[in-house]
Amino acid sequence: MAFARPRLATGVRLHHDKVREQHVLLFPEGALVLNETAVEVLELCDGERTLDDIAGVLGERYEGADVKDDVSELLDGIGERGLVVEADG
């Protein structure tokens, strides 16, 4: 499942749980605890940026690292749960 322009599904949102000091992805059926890297990826999933755009931004943050495969794998996994979808249009 390759996304051209990924975005969070309707009803899904990123949240920082201040009590537990961790980021979670909230959705109607529950929550998914995220690591910092996943948070960085999902914050960029605005439905406007392409997978290449997202990987490029993160590559710059991580000193030119090639992260496209890792970003794609993360989005595929979260997408299989219906939490990330393809942007319309």
Helices and strands as residue ranges (DSSP letters): E 6-8, E 13-17, E 22-27, E 30-34, H 36-43, H 51-61, H 68-80, E 84-86
